[in-house]
Amino acid sequence: MVENSTLESWAKLLSQNSSTTTTATISPSHEVDVGISVYTIILVVTATLIGCAVAGIAIFFVQKRARDRRKVHGE
């Protein structure tokens, strides 16, 4: 999250320049925390891979069951 001091400085800047239009470029600094850590990315990737594996196994068994059912009915 953005620190309060940064928010206060933006509020002061905006209140000073309220009558004129200003453009500001925001550069990434140590004060701005994106909120996505490496652990979060690893967790999401791992969960996605596990989900895909479970879905793949489930699809395999559903198809195998359908194949076996067709053999029983003589199709």
VMD Tcl script that builds the backbone (N, CA, C; Angstrom):
set m [mol new atoms 225]
animate dup $m
set s [atomselect $m all]
$s set {name element resname resid chain x y z} {
  {N N MET 1 A 0.837 -1.192 0.000}
  {CA C MET 1 A 0.000 0.000 0.000}
  {C C MET 1 A 0.875 1.246 0.000}
  {N N VAL 2 A 0.306 2.328 -0.414}
  {CA C VAL 2 A 1.013 3.598 -0.444}
  {C C VAL 2 A 1.000 4.189 0.965}
  {N N GLU 3 A 2.137 4.712 1.377}
  {CA C GLU 3 A 2.239 5.266 2.720}
  {C C GLU 3 A 1.432 6.552 2.844}
  {N N ASN 4 A 1.043 6.881 4.077}
  {CA C ASN 4 A 0.251 8.086 4.324}
  {C C ASN 4 A 0.994 9.358 3.951}
  {N N SER 5 A 2.304 9.388 4.189}
  {CA C SER 5 A 3.063 10.596 3.871}
  {C C SER 5 A 3.026 10.864 2.367}
  {N N THR 6 A 3.040 9.800 1.574}
  {CA C THR 6 A 2.962 9.973 0.126}
  {C C THR 6 A 1.596 10.510 -0.264}
  {N N LEU 7 A 0.551 9.987 0.365}
  {CA C LEU 7 A -0.803 10.473 0.078}
  {C C LEU 7 A -0.958 11.937 0.476}
  {N N GLU 8 A -0.387 12.300 1.620}
  {CA C GLU 8 A -0.482 13.693 2.059}
  {C C GLU 8 A 0.264 14.624 1.111}
  {N N SER 9 A 1.429 14.194 0.632}
  {CA C SER 9 A 2.182 15.048 -0.293}
  {C C SER 9 A 1.439 15.200 -1.612}
  {N N TRP 10 A 0.765 14.147 -2.068}
  {CA C TRP 10 A -0.042 14.249 -3.299}
  {C C TRP 10 A -1.222 15.194 -3.071}
  {N N ALA 11 A -1.833 15.108 -1.885}
  {CA C ALA 11 A -2.966 15.982 -1.590}
  {C C ALA 11 A -2.524 17.451 -1.580}
  {N N LYS 12 A -1.361 17.728 -0.998}
  {CA C LYS 12 A -0.839 19.095 -0.992}
  {C C LYS 12 A -0.554 19.569 -2.420}
  {N N LEU 13 A 0.050 18.694 -3.201}
  {CA C LEU 13 A 0.378 19.050 -4.578}
  {C C LEU 13 A -0.877 19.332 -5.384}
  {N N LEU 14 A -1.887 18.505 -5.199}
  {CA C LEU 14 A -3.135 18.696 -5.938}
  {C C LEU 14 A -3.874 19.955 -5.479}
  {N N SER 15 A -3.836 20.238 -4.179}
  {CA C SER 15 A -4.529 21.433 -3.697}
  {C C SER 15 A -3.817 22.710 -4.150}
  {N N GLN 16 A -2.503 22.657 -4.285}
  {CA C GLN 16 A -1.764 23.842 -4.757}
  {C C GLN 16 A -2.035 24.096 -6.233}
  {N N ASN 17 A -2.143 23.044 -7.004}
  {CA C ASN 17 A -2.275 23.177 -8.449}
  {C C ASN 17 A -3.703 22.896 -8.919}
  {N N SER 18 A -4.686 23.232 -8.098}
  {CA C SER 18 A -6.060 22.920 -8.466}
  {C C SER 18 A -6.554 23.793 -9.616}
  {N N SER 19 A -5.984 25.000 -9.777}
  {CA C SER 19 A -6.461 25.889 -10.827}
  {C C SER 19 A -5.804 25.595 -12.170}
  {N N THR 20 A -4.661 24.951 -12.169}
  {CA C THR 20 A -3.969 24.668 -13.425}
  {C C THR 20 A -3.937 23.171 -13.677}
  {N N THR 21 A -3.816 22.824 -14.933}
  {CA C THR 21 A -3.722 21.417 -15.293}
  {C C THR 21 A -2.259 21.006 -15.292}
  {N N THR 22 A -1.962 19.978 -14.534}
  {CA C THR 22 A -0.574 19.518 -14.468}
  {C C THR 22 A -0.525 18.049 -14.845}
  {N N THR 23 A 0.575 17.678 -15.445}
  {CA C THR 23 A 0.791 16.258 -15.733}
  {C C THR 23 A 2.004 15.823 -14.933}
  {N N ALA 24 A 1.880 14.682 -14.303}
  {CA C ALA 24 A 2.971 14.170 -13.485}
  {C C ALA 24 A 3.288 12.750 -13.913}
  {N N THR 25 A 4.553 12.451 -13.996}
  {CA C THR 25 A 4.958 11.089 -14.303}
  {C C THR 25 A 5.276 10.402 -12.988}
  {N N ILE 26 A 4.682 9.245 -12.798}
  {CA C ILE 26 A 4.893 8.494 -11.565}
  {C C ILE 26 A 5.940 7.418 -11.858}
  {N N SER 27 A 7.049 7.506 -11.186}
  {CA C SER 27 A 8.089 6.496 -11.368}
  {C C SER 27 A 8.062 5.544 -10.184}
  {N N PRO 28 A 8.341 4.272 -10.449}
  {CA C PRO 28 A 8.338 3.312 -9.338}
  {C C PRO 28 A 9.433 3.645 -8.332}
  {N N SER 29 A 9.085 3.649 -7.073}
  {CA C SER 29 A 10.073 3.926 -6.043}
  {C C SER 29 A 9.875 2.933 -4.904}
  {N N HIS 30 A 10.709 3.053 -3.904}
  {CA C HIS 30 A 10.623 2.124 -2.782}
  {C C HIS 30 A 9.385 2.391 -1.929}
  {N N GLU 31 A 8.757 3.530 -2.092}
  {CA C GLU 31 A 7.583 3.856 -1.280}
  {C C GLU 31 A 6.322 3.163 -1.797}
  {N N VAL 32 A 6.312 2.813 -3.089}
  {CA C VAL 32 A 5.125 2.194 -3.671}
  {C C VAL 32 A 5.303 0.690 -3.647}
  {N N ASP 33 A 4.426 0.013 -2.951}
  {CA C ASP 33 A 4.468 -1.447 -2.869}
  {C C ASP 33 A 3.410 -2.000 -3.800}
  {N N VAL 34 A 3.823 -2.815 -4.751}
  {CA C VAL 34 A 2.881 -3.348 -5.733}
  {C C VAL 34 A 1.911 -4.316 -5.071}
  {N N GLY 35 A 2.361 -5.073 -4.110}
  {CA C GLY 35 A 1.488 -5.990 -3.396}
  {C C GLY 35 A 1.551 -7.416 -3.906}
  {N N ILE 36 A 2.246 -7.657 -5.009}
  {CA C ILE 36 A 2.383 -9.022 -5.521}
  {C C ILE 36 A 3.807 -9.464 -5.239}
  {N N SER 37 A 3.937 -10.418 -4.344}
  {CA C SER 37 A 5.273 -10.876 -3.995}
  {C C SER 37 A 5.626 -12.116 -4.815}
  {N N VAL 38 A 6.863 -12.515 -4.720}
  {CA C VAL 38 A 7.326 -13.705 -5.438}
  {C C VAL 38 A 6.583 -14.937 -4.928}
  {N N TYR 39 A 6.322 -14.970 -3.632}
  {CA C TYR 39 A 5.622 -16.120 -3.065}
  {C C TYR 39 A 4.211 -16.231 -3.610}
  {N N THR 40 A 3.556 -15.099 -3.827}
  {CA C THR 40 A 2.208 -15.124 -4.390}
  {C C THR 40 A 2.235 -15.684 -5.803}
  {N N ILE 41 A 3.220 -15.269 -6.596}
  {CA C ILE 41 A 3.328 -15.768 -7.969}
  {C C ILE 41 A 3.590 -17.271 -7.963}
  {N N ILE 42 A 4.501 -17.730 -7.100}
  {CA C ILE 42 A 4.809 -19.156 -7.011}
  {C C ILE 42 A 3.570 -19.930 -6.585}
  {N N LEU 43 A 2.816 -19.385 -5.627}
  {CA C LEU 43 A 1.606 -20.054 -5.151}
  {C C LEU 43 A 0.575 -20.175 -6.263}
  {N N VAL 44 A 0.368 -19.115 -7.041}
  {CA C VAL 44 A -0.614 -19.140 -8.120}
  {C C VAL 44 A -0.191 -20.130 -9.203}
  {N N VAL 45 A 1.091 -20.126 -9.567}
  {CA C VAL 45 A 1.578 -21.043 -10.601}
  {C C VAL 45 A 1.444 -22.484 -10.134}
  {N N THR 46 A 1.797 -22.753 -8.890}
  {CA C THR 46 A 1.692 -24.111 -8.352}
  {C C THR 46 A 0.236 -24.570 -8.314}
  {N N ALA 47 A -0.658 -23.701 -7.861}
  {CA C ALA 47 A -2.074 -24.063 -7.808}
  {C C ALA 47 A -2.622 -24.314 -9.210}
  {N N THR 48 A -2.180 -23.521 -10.183}
  {CA C THR 48 A -2.632 -23.716 -11.564}
  {C C THR 48 A -2.156 -25.061 -12.101}
  {N N LEU 49 A -0.902 -25.394 -11.856}
  {CA C LEU 49 A -0.372 -26.669 -12.334}
  {C C LEU 49 A -1.086 -27.850 -11.685}
  {N N ILE 50 A -1.346 -27.752 -10.387}
  {CA C ILE 50 A -2.055 -28.834 -9.697}
  {C C ILE 50 A -3.472 -28.951 -10.241}
  {N N GLY 51 A -4.127 -27.823 -10.471}
  {CA C GLY 51 A -5.479 -27.850 -11.027}
  {C C GLY 51 A -5.516 -28.475 -12.403}
  {N N CYS 52 A -4.547 -28.135 -13.238}
  {CA C CYS 52 A -4.488 -28.729 -14.582}
  {C C CYS 52 A -4.237 -30.226 -14.504}
  {N N ALA 53 A -3.384 -30.653 -13.600}
  {CA C ALA 53 A -3.102 -32.080 -13.452}
  {C C ALA 53 A -4.351 -32.839 -13.003}
  {N N VAL 54 A -5.059 -32.293 -12.036}
  {CA C VAL 54 A -6.286 -32.950 -11.553}
  {C C VAL 54 A -7.329 -33.003 -12.662}
  {N N ALA 55 A -7.473 -31.905 -13.412}
  {CA C ALA 55 A -8.441 -31.890 -14.511}
  {C C ALA 55 A -8.048 -32.898 -15.588}
  {N N GLY 56 A -6.754 -32.996 -15.891}
  {CA C GLY 56 A -6.290 -33.963 -16.890}
  {C C GLY 56 A -6.557 -35.388 -16.473}
  {N N ILE 57 A -6.299 -35.702 -15.213}
  {CA C ILE 57 A -6.562 -37.054 -14.709}
  {C C ILE 57 A -8.061 -37.349 -14.744}
  {N N ALA 58 A -8.876 -36.377 -14.354}
  {CA C ALA 58 A -10.332 -36.570 -14.365}
  {C C ALA 58 A -10.835 -36.800 -15.790}
  {N N ILE 59 A -10.347 -36.023 -16.745}
  {CA C ILE 59 A -10.769 -36.195 -18.143}
  {C C ILE 59 A -10.351 -37.571 -18.645}
  {N N PHE 60 A -9.143 -38.017 -18.279}
  {CA C PHE 60 A -8.672 -39.336 -18.705}
  {C C PHE 60 A -9.611 -40.431 -18.213}
  {N N PHE 61 A -9.986 -40.376 -16.926}
  {CA C PHE 61 A -10.838 -41.434 -16.386}
  {C C PHE 61 A -12.254 -41.368 -16.945}
  {N N VAL 62 A -12.765 -40.155 -17.200}
  {CA C VAL 62 A -14.103 -40.034 -17.794}
  {C C VAL 62 A -14.101 -40.621 -19.197}
  {N N GLN 63 A -13.060 -40.349 -19.985}
  {CA C GLN 63 A -12.991 -40.921 -21.331}
  {C C GLN 63 A -12.829 -42.434 -21.285}
  {N N LYS 64 A -12.019 -42.917 -20.339}
  {CA C LYS 64 A -11.822 -44.365 -20.206}
  {C C LYS 64 A -13.138 -45.038 -19.847}
  {N N ARG 65 A -13.906 -44.402 -18.960}
  {CA C ARG 65 A -15.191 -44.977 -18.559}
  {C C ARG 65 A -16.160 -44.997 -19.745}
  {N N ALA 66 A -16.156 -43.935 -20.549}
  {CA C ALA 66 A -17.022 -43.885 -21.724}
  {C C ALA 66 A -16.599 -44.946 -22.742}
  {N N ARG 67 A -15.295 -45.148 -22.920}
  {CA C ARG 67 A -14.793 -46.174 -23.839}
  {C C ARG 67 A -15.217 -47.562 -23.375}
  {N N ASP 68 A -15.076 -47.834 -22.078}
  {CA C ASP 68 A -15.473 -49.138 -21.540}
  {C C ASP 68 A -16.971 -49.360 -21.686}
  {N N ARG 69 A -17.753 -48.301 -21.497}
  {CA C ARG 69 A -19.210 -48.424 -21.624}
  {C C ARG 69 A -19.590 -48.734 -23.065}
  {N N ARG 70 A -18.884 -48.146 -24.049}
  {CA C ARG 70 A -19.170 -48.425 -25.452}
  {C C ARG 70 A -18.843 -49.869 -25.793}
  {N N LYS 71 A -17.769 -50.405 -25.210}
  {CA C LYS 71 A -17.398 -51.802 -25.467}
  {C C LYS 71 A -18.467 -52.746 -24.945}
  {N N VAL 72 A -19.043 -52.422 -23.790}
  {CA C VAL 72 A -20.072 -53.286 -23.191}
  {C C VAL 72 A -21.322 -53.293 -24.061}
  {N N HIS 73 A -21.710 -52.142 -24.588}
  {CA C HIS 73 A -22.924 -52.050 -25.399}
  {C C HIS 73 A -22.688 -52.476 -26.844}
  {N N GLY 74 A -21.473 -52.804 -27.206}
  {CA C GLY 74 A -21.184 -53.321 -28.535}
  {C C GLY 74 A -21.147 -52.278 -29.630}
  {N N GLU 75 A -20.770 -51.060 -29.307}
  {CA C GLU 75 A -20.695 -50.020 -30.343}
  {C C GLU 75 A -19.294 -49.921 -30.903}
}
mol reanalyze $m
mol bondsrecalc $m
mol representation Tube
mol addrep $m
